C-alpha cells in the first residue's frame, strides 16, 4: 500500500463568524512535490496555510500533514516536521544573520544549533554574510535568511507564502533556484504566490482557490481542460481566400484572423492538422513564415477561472 501524501486535505473549511475564509477544500500533495496554491487577495490562501500549519483550527473538514492528522493532540508532532516562511521575514534586525539563526534553532530545540545554522547558511549560499546584521541586508538577502531559518528543523513540508513578493528579478531568480534545489532534495513545498509565471516555472501541480477550490492539476492539464488546441499561422502576405484554403484541412475545426497576415485555427489534433495545413498553404501559393501551436499560459487559465476581486467584493 503506498504511503499517504505529505498533505491530504478533505473538505477543509474555515469561518470567522459569518465570514467564510475558505470552504470544502480537498487536495493531496505527494512527498517531494512543489504544489502551487493560487488565488486573488482574500481567497483564503494564507488562512489555509495557517490551518495546515496548526496556527488556527479549522471549522470543518480534516487534514493530514506530514503523516499526522490535524488536531491539538498532534500539533507538536506536526510542527516538528514542517516550517512556514511568511511573506514578511520577521527577523531581528540588530542581530547578525548567524545570531538570528542560532536563536531560532534553539527555539526549535535542535540538537546542535551551531552545526545546523552552518548547514542552513550553506544551503542558501549566505555563509560569507553570517556576521552581517540583518538590518544591513537587502530585502532579497533577508528572504534568503528567512528561508535558511525555515530549513533549520529539516522540514518534511515547507510552506512558502509569497516568497518573492517585492523582490527584484535577480533576487527572485535566486529564490527560484533555491526552491528548485530543495525539490531535488525531496522537500515537499507548498507555495502560495501571485506570480503566475513563477508558479508555472516551479510547480509540479497547482490549485486555484477563490474561497472554494476551482481546479487542481498540472498547468498543461488545466490548459487542455479549459481551452481548445490551436495553431497560429503567419504568412508573408495575406491569403487571398483563407476560408477556401482552410476548408477541408484534416483536424481543423474553425479559424479566425488575428492580423492581416496572421490566423488562428482551432484543431482537434496538432500533429494531424499542422502538416496538412502546411500542404494546404503551399498548394494555395502562400509563403509561410510560421506555423506554431498556440500556447495558453497559466495566467490565461487563472483569468478564465477567477473573474473577480474577492477582497473587493467583501467591502
C-alpha positions in Angstrom: 0.0 0.0 0.0 1.5 3.4 -0.9 2.5 5.8 1.8 0.0 8.7 2.3 0.8 12.0 0.7 2.7 14.7 2.5 -0.6 16.7 2.7 -4.1 15.2 2.5 -6.9 17.7 2.8 -10.6 16.6 2.8 -13.5 19.1 2.8 -11.5 21.6 4.9 -13.1 24.9 5.8 -12.6 27.9 8.0 -15.1 30.6 9.1 -14.6 33.7 11.2 -18.1 34.4 12.5 -20.3 34.8 9.4 -17.4 35.3 7.1 -16.1 32.3 5.1 -12.3 32.3 4.6 -12.5 29.1 2.5 -14.7 26.1 2.4 -14.9 22.5 1.2 -11.3 22.4 0.0 -9.8 19.0 -0.9 -6.5 18.0 -2.4 -3.4 15.8 -1.9 0.2 16.7 -2.2 2.9 14.0 -2.7 6.2 13.9 -1.0 8.9 15.8 -2.9 6.3 17.8 -4.9 6.1 21.6 -5.4 2.4 22.4 -5.1 1.3 25.9 -6.1 -1.7 27.5 -4.3 -3.0 30.4 -6.4 -5.8 32.8 -6.0 -6.8 36.5 -5.6 -6.4 38.6 -2.4 -8.9 37.4 0.2 -9.3 34.0 -1.5 -8.2 32.1 1.7 -4.6 31.1 0.7 -2.8 32.4 3.8 -5.6 31.2 6.1 -5.3 27.7 4.6 -1.5 27.8 5.3 -2.3 28.9 8.9 -4.7 26.0 9.4 -2.4 23.4 7.9 0.5 24.8 10.0 -1.5 24.3 13.2 -1.7 28.0 13.9 -5.5 28.1 13.8 -8.1 25.3 14.0 -10.3 24.5 11.0 -14.1 25.0 11.3 -14.9 21.9 9.2 -13.2 19.0 7.4 -9.9 17.2 8.1 -6.3 17.1 7.0 -3.2 15.0 7.4 0.1 17.0 7.5 3.4 15.2 7.2 1.8 12.0 8.4 -0.2 13.3 11.3 -3.9 14.2 11.4 -4.6 17.8 12.4 -5.7 18.1 16.0 -4.5 19.6 19.2 -3.1 16.2 20.3 -0.8 16.2 17.2 0.2 19.9 17.0 3.7 19.4 18.4 4.4 16.5 16.1 3.2 18.4 13.0 5.2 21.5 13.9 8.4 19.4 14.3 8.0 18.2 10.7 7.0 21.5 8.9 8.2 25.0 8.5 6.4 28.2 7.4 8.2 31.0 5.7 5.7 34.0 5.8 5.8 36.9 3.3 7.4 39.1 5.9 10.8 37.7 7.0 10.3 38.6 10.7 14.0 38.8 11.6 15.7 40.6 14.5 17.4 43.4 12.5 20.0 44.2 15.2 21.2 40.7 15.3 23.6 39.2 12.8 22.5 36.5 10.3 24.1 33.8 12.3 22.7 35.1 15.6 19.2 35.1 14.2 19.5 31.5 13.0 21.1 30.3 16.3 18.3 31.9 18.2 15.6 30.2 16.1 17.5 26.9 16.2 17.3 26.9 20.0 13.6 27.7 19.8 13.2 24.7 17.5 15.1 22.6 20.1 17.6 21.2 17.5 20.4 19.1 18.9 23.3 21.2 17.7 22.3 24.8 16.9 25.7 25.8 15.7 26.1 23.0 13.2 22.5 23.3 12.0 23.0 27.1 11.5 26.1 26.4 9.4 24.2 24.0 7.2 21.3 26.3 6.7 23.6 29.2 5.7 25.4 26.9 3.2 22.0 25.8 1.7 21.0 29.4 0.9 24.6 30.5 0.0 25.0 33.0 2.8 27.9 31.6 4.7 30.0 34.7 3.9 27.3 37.0 5.3 26.9 35.2 8.6 28.3 38.1 10.7 26.4 40.9 8.9 23.5 42.5 10.9 20.2 41.6 9.2 19.2 45.2 9.2 22.0 45.9 6.7 20.8 43.4 4.2 18.7 43.9 1.1 15.2 42.5 1.0 16.3 39.7 -1.2 19.0 38.7 1.2 16.6 38.9 4.1 14.3 36.5 2.3 17.2 34.1 1.9 17.9 34.3 5.7 14.2 33.6 6.3 14.4 30.6 4.0 17.5 29.4 6.0 15.5 29.8 9.2 12.7 27.7 7.7 15.3 24.9 7.0 16.7 24.7 10.5 14.5 21.8 11.6 14.9 20.0 8.2 11.2 20.1 7.5 9.3 17.4 5.6 6.8 20.1 4.3 7.9 23.7 3.7 5.2 26.3 3.4 6.3 29.3 1.4 3.9 32.3 1.5 4.6 34.7 -1.3 8.4 34.2 -1.0 9.3 36.6 -3.9 6.9 39.4 -3.1 8.6 42.7 -3.7 11.9 41.2 -4.9 13.8 42.4 -8.0 14.3 40.0 -10.9 17.8 38.9 -9.7 16.7 38.2 -6.1 13.6 36.4 -7.5 15.7 34.1 -9.7 17.9 33.3 -6.7 14.9 32.2 -4.6 13.6 30.2 -7.6 17.0 28.4 -7.7 16.8 27.7 -4.0 13.3 26.2 -4.3 14.4 24.0 -7.2 17.3 22.8 -5.1 15.1 21.9 -2.2 12.8 20.0 -4.5 15.7 18.0 -5.8 16.5 17.1 -2.1 13.0 15.7 -1.7 11.5 18.5 0.4 7.7 19.0 -0.2 7.0 22.6 -0.9 3.5 24.3 -0.6 3.9 27.6 -2.5 1.4 30.5 -2.4 2.1 33.1 -4.9 0.5 35.9 -7.0 3.2 35.4 -9.7 1.7 33.1 -12.2 4.8 32.8 -14.3 6.6 31.7 -11.0 4.0 29.0 -10.4 4.3 27.8 -14.0 8.1 27.6 -13.7 8.4 26.0 -10.3 5.3 23.9 -9.6 4.5 20.3 -10.5 0.8 21.0 -9.9 -1.3 23.9 -8.9 -4.6 24.6 -7.2 -6.6 27.7 -7.9 -8.6 28.9 -4.9 -11.3 31.5 -4.7 -12.9 30.7 -1.3 -13.6 27.3 -2.9 -11.2 25.2 -4.9 -11.8 25.9 -8.6 -9.4 23.5 -10.2 -6.3 21.4 -9.5 -3.7 19.8 -11.8 -0.6 20.2 -13.8 -0.5 23.5 -15.7 -0.6 21.8 -19.0 -3.6 19.7 -17.9 -5.5 22.8 -16.8 -4.9 24.4 -20.2 -6.1 21.3 -22.0 -9.3 21.1 -19.9 -10.2 24.8 -20.4 -9.1 25.6 -23.9 -9.2 24.1 -27.3 -5.9 23.3 -29.1 -5.0 25.9 -31.7 -2.4 26.6 -34.4 -1.1 30.1 -35.2 -0.2 30.8 -38.8 1.7 33.7 -40.3 2.2 34.3 -44.0 4.3 36.8 -45.9 1.2 38.5 -47.3 -2.5 38.0 -46.5 -4.2 34.9 -48.0 -6.5 35.8 -51.0 -9.1 33.3 -49.8 -8.3 32.0 -46.3 -11.7 30.3 -46.0 -11.1 28.2 -49.1 -7.5 27.4 -48.0 -8.5 26.2 -44.6 -11.7 24.4 -45.7 -11.3 20.6 -45.6 -7.9 20.6 -43.8 -8.0 17.5 -41.6 -8.3 18.3 -37.9 -9.2 22.0 -38.4 -12.4 23.0 -36.6 -12.5 26.7 -37.3 -10.4 29.7 -37.9 -10.1 33.4 -37.2 -7.9 36.3 -38.5 -5.8 37.9 -35.8 -3.8 40.3 -38.1 -3.8 40.9 -41.9 -1.3 38.1 -42.4 -1.9 36.0 -39.2 -4.6 33.4 -38.5 -5.6 31.2 -35.5 -7.1 27.8 -36.2 -8.8 25.6 -33.6 -7.7 22.0 -34.1 -8.5 18.6 -32.7 -5.1 17.2 -33.1 -2.0 19.3 -33.6 0.1 16.5 -35.1 -2.5 15.8 -37.7 -3.5 19.3 -38.5 -0.1 21.0 -38.7 1.4 19.0 -41.7 -1.9 19.0 -43.5 -2.2 22.8 -43.0 1.3 23.3 -44.4 0.5 21.4 -47.5 -2.8 23.4 -48.0 -0.9 26.7 -47.6 1.8 25.6 -50.1 -0.9 24.5 -52.5 -2.5 27.9 -52.2 0.8 29.5 -53.2 1.3 31.1 -49.7 4.8 32.0 -48.4 4.7 30.5 -44.8 6.5 32.5 -42.2 5.4 30.4 -39.2 3.1 27.6 -38.1 3.2 27.1 -34.3 0.9 25.7 -31.6 -0.8 28.4 -29.7 0.3 28.2 -26.1 -2.1 29.3 -23.4 -0.3 30.5 -20.2 -1.2 29.7 -16.6 -2.4 33.3 -16.5 -5.0 32.5 -19.1 -6.2 29.6 -17.0 -6.3 31.8 -13.9 -8.2 34.6 -15.6 -10.7 32.1 -17.1 -11.4 30.7 -13.6 -11.1 33.8 -11.5 -13.2 36.7 -12.8 -13.5 38.9 -9.7 -11.6 40.5 -6.9 -12.7 38.5 -3.9 -11.4 41.0 -1.3 -13.0 44.0 -3.0 -16.3 42.2 -3.2 -16.5 41.9 0.6 -16.2 45.6 1.2 
